[in-house]
Every structure is written in structure tokens, then in C-alpha cells.
Amino acid sequence: MSSGRTVVIGGGITGLATAWLLRHGVDGAGGAGEVTLLEAGDRLGGKIASRGIEGVTVDVGADAFLARRPEGERLARRLGLGDDLVAPATGQVWLWVRGRLRPLPTGTVLGVPADLRSVARSGVLSPAGLVRAALEPVLPRRRGRGGDRSVADAVGRRFGRDVTDVLVEPLLGGVYAGRADRLSLEAAAPAVASADRSRSLRTGVRAHRRRVADDDRPVFLTVEGGLRRLVDALAAGIDDVRTGATVVALEPRDGGGADVVLTGGERVAADAVVLTVPAFAAAPLVEALAPTAGRLLAGIPYASVAVVTAAYPAEVAEVVPRGSGMLVPPREGRLVKAVTWSSRKWPHLAGGDRFLLRASVGRIDDERWRDLDDDELVARVSGELAAATGIGTAPVTTLVTRWERSLPQYEVGHLRRVRDVRDAIRVRAPWLHVAGAAYDGVGLAPCIAQAEAVAARLNARG
Ligand SMILES: Cc1cc2nc3c(=O)[nH]c(=O)nc-3n(C[C@H](O)[C@H](O)[C@H](O)COP(=O)(O)OP(=O)(O)OC[C@H]3O[C@@H](n4cnc5c(N)ncnc54)[C@H](O)[C@@H]3O)c2cc1C
């Protein structure tokens, strides 16, 4: 096939990065062919959105990318944002457990402890939970189990229910807004899955911690001025970007490739199509081409979440504990699941006459926040913040951002599902490629990695 025109559908990080890398090359060697990017909404960025509050710009969607893998930083540097990358000033996190903030034990992998002394010192587990967790290395291994299983199944069997509920659930809640008893060990917690192949899960987690102990890179990075700058820089490097362009069908052409059909009937001819929209939006487009793939995509559930950004008077800094924020295990029954002390975590948001906090609510099994209007939501969230930290004053300004159906759930069997989707598409519509948060990682860095993979493949057509 000649390089021709590639149409990228979806203007989130995956679509933008794919289109940019098609144009500029994955390794800087220069891309091939024409690229058009089609975005249904009136703005680009998808789950990246930056807004102003009290004179500063904050991210109200994704607010940082993983820096222990290279893709996010590499792209930001290629876009000329290298000097504006910011690392967190502190990484210490609290757990709001049994009415008190207690330190999240150090040395865990997704909450699975390598060192029970740190767990004991933190006071997050009950004495009974601690004794149960200590039994892990001597419990018999269940050998010969093939296939995927839930994170709760793997961790709960070894360490007991308390470790899952108090340590693992809040971390999974932070990344996926998901539940440990439904999320896939292999897809949602690959480091734990690989540790689980060790003599004991604790031994495996220890080995993993030792491997990463010498890595002095920051865990996360963000861009001063907001991740919107990443979006703008990507868009500026793509010749043909269209917003308000909703794709309603993909129709194969006789000689190969497809017509991409927009609302209103306009057709854009494509030699290759890269579909980077959420699974529920991809499903109807794919169903007509590869029914099995369409059905599998429709079966990926999405959690809805909301982010409340609150600017408090600067004096609040004297009350808010040190560290970068807190997580709340679901079994505590609170509305808030995670709070970042933004003005403490991010150096560029420190100082000034306001103290910024960012609270998230919502999980796949907790949609209570959807019944609240913005004022009620702010009141509930600031009430819980006051109870957790002792802040005795109301926020001066708040921003509420609702993200409906925003986080795909990698449920048990996810890797198999994604393989089957891609296999079915390869056979029925070889010109079509799928990438994005629904497939090989929900974070910005894995989305960029997928963009690199698709762009490298398409650029290699020559
Ligand atoms: C509140 C929140 C906080 C997060 N925080 C972080 C974080 O700090 N770090 C991190 O790494 N990750 C974070 N994530 C996850 C990460 O932001 C997302 O998974 C990622 O941005 C998704 O990118 P994407 O390109 O796959 O999809 P999206 O961003 O969903 O983009 C898909 C785009 O496709 C468009 N579209 C849909 N249907 C059509 C159609 N028919 N035609 C044309 N266009 C269409 C949509 O309008 C959308 O713009 C967060 C997610 C949320 C919701």
C-alpha cells in the first residue's frame, strides 16, 4: 500500500500524538504521507483540560504523566517543553482510615506490601489484619492456575481482605476508579502479576522494589502552565486538524482503505484509519466491519468521575499536613476518594495567596456524586476535607469538572479481549488500527506509547 492519507479519529492524547508522530516521525526521521485528525468535540485534548483558578492554570483532568517510562517525557521534549517539565516536590501520601490520616506505608507495589514493618508502623491495618498479612510467605502456593484473575483474588488470598480493602483499593481507585474484585491482575496490575509468579507474593514485590530502588527519576512529571500546552504543541504540528467533526461510519473502499463518514454525510477518503476514541464510541463504528470486535469493545465498562479544584486562603497551609495528598479506601464510605495538596505537590503551584487542593470523587461502583449539583458537591467535598485535615475555612473559589464515562475498566480477561479485537479487525479491515486508553494502558504515557507503535507501523509503509 502507498503511504497515502491517514485519518486519525479522536483528538485526545492518543490521536494527537499519533497524528503528530505520523507527520514528524517516531524517531525524528520524518513521517510519511498526509494526515487528517478528526475530533467530535469543540476542543482538543480529550481527558486533558487546563483551566484558570485565582490567576493560575491547573489541570482539571489528567494532571501528570508517568516519568518512569520514557514516552511522555520524550514527546514533551520533542515538542520543546523540556524546560517546563516539573517534578513533584514530595511524594508522601496519607490514607484516611478509621477517622485519622495515617501514612501510606512505603515500599508497596500498588498497595501490596514488601515490608510489613512499615505497614505496622503506619497503623493503617487492624492488629488482626496485620497478623493475617504476616502469614503470606508461609501459605501454600496454588500451582497450575492458568489465565487471568482479579487483583482482589490474587492479593486477598495471599495477604487477606484488609490489605486489599485498605491498601490496594485506594490505589486502584486512583488510577482506574475501579474495584479490585473486577480488575484484571494481568492488565491493571502487571507488576503485581509478575511478583505473584515468585516464591511468595511478598518476595516478588520485594524483588520488584529492589529493581526500582536505584531509579532516581521522578515518578511523575507535568508541564508548568498545564498539560494543555502539550495538546496545543501537538496540534500546532499537525497540518489538518478538525474539531466538530463526528465520525459516524467507516465504509471500506473497493481498492483498499475506507471512506470516513462524518455527521452530515461528508466523506474523507483514507488509506489507513487510526481509531482512538473510547471503546463505547469505537464499538458502533467497528461493529459494521468486524461484528465480534464491535461486541467486545461495547463490553468494556467505563467509570465516571468528577474533579473538584478548590482554592483556599494561604493560611490553610499551616493546617494541611506535609506530603502530597491523601487516598481514601472505599470501605470508609466517604464521597472523596483522593485529594492532592496541589500547592504542596507541585512547586509551580506553591506560594501566592491561595492554597490549591484537587479532590476526586467517583468509582465504577460509586456514582453518588452524580445526584449532587455543583454547590452540593463542593459542600460535601469541603466538609470531608475539613474532617480529614482540620481545615477550618471554606474555599474561596472552586471548579467542578465532571468526567462522564471517562475511565475504561480493565476487567478480568482484558488482555485477551484486546487481542481478540485486534485479531478480528486485522482480518476484516486491515486498514484500521485501534489505540488509546481502552486498550494497552489508561495513563497518558501508555497512550503515547500506543501512538508511537501505530505511527511507527504506518510510517514503515514508506
Ligand atoms: C479525571 C481524570 C484524571 C486523570 N488523571 C491522569 C493522570 O494524572 N495521569 C495519567 O497518565 N492519566 C490520567 N488519566 C487518564 C488519561 O487522562 C486518559 O486515559 C487519556 O487521556 C485518554 O486518552 P485517549 O486519547 O485514549 O482518549 P480521550 O482523551 O478520551 O480522547 C478521545 C477523543 O475522541 C473523541 N471522539 C469520541 N467519539 C468520536 C467520534 N465518533 N468522532 C470523532 N471524535 C470522537 C472524544 O471527543 C475525545 O476527544 C485521567 C483521566 C481522568 C478522567
The ligand as a Gaussian input file, in Angstrom:
#p B3LYP/6-31G(d) Opt

LIG

0 1
 C      -10.217000      12.907000      35.819000
 C       -9.113000      12.127000      35.175000
 C       -7.816000      12.238000      35.662000
 C       -6.784000      11.521000      35.068000
 N       -5.520000      11.701000      35.535000
 C       -4.488000      11.133000      34.882000
 C       -3.160000      11.473000      35.233000
 O       -2.907000      12.310000      36.109000
 N       -2.143000      10.855000      34.564000
 C       -2.381000       9.981000      33.559000
 O       -1.420000       9.457000      32.972000
 N       -3.641000       9.649000      33.172000
 C       -4.701000      10.232000      33.803000
 N       -5.980000       9.948000      33.411000
 C       -6.195000       9.025000      32.296000
 C       -5.887000       9.679000      30.954000
 O       -6.094000      11.051000      31.031000
 C       -6.797000       9.153000      29.840000
 O       -6.933000       7.764000      29.896000
 C       -6.223000       9.546000      28.471000
 O       -6.050000      10.950000      28.425000
 C       -7.166000       9.071000      27.381000
 O       -6.678000       9.496000      26.140000
 P       -7.287000       8.924000      24.791000
 O       -6.639000       9.636000      23.682000
 O       -7.245000       7.443000      24.781000
 O       -8.849000       9.259000      24.836000
 P       -9.671000      10.584000      25.106000
 O       -8.918000      11.583000      25.870000
 O      -10.969000      10.090000      25.649000
 O       -9.912000      11.171000      23.644000
 C      -10.794000      10.589000      22.741000
 C      -11.381000      11.685000      21.878000
 O      -12.217000      11.076000      20.881000
 C      -13.290000      11.957000      20.626000
 N      -14.374000      11.208000      19.975000
 C      -15.235000      10.324000      20.535000
 N      -16.082000       9.841000      19.589000
 C      -15.734000      10.410000      18.408000
 C      -16.224000      10.301000      17.071000
 N      -17.235000       9.480000      16.757000
 N      -15.638000      11.064000      16.089000
 C      -14.588000      11.883000      16.380000
 N      -14.089000      12.026000      17.642000
 C      -14.647000      11.289000      18.638000
 C      -13.649000      12.478000      22.014000
 O      -14.403000      13.685000      21.923000
 C      -12.276000      12.656000      22.642000
 O      -11.779000      13.961000      22.493000
 C       -7.053000      10.654000      33.978000
 C       -8.357000      10.521000      33.500000
 C       -9.381000      11.245000      34.076000
 C      -10.780000      11.125000      33.541000

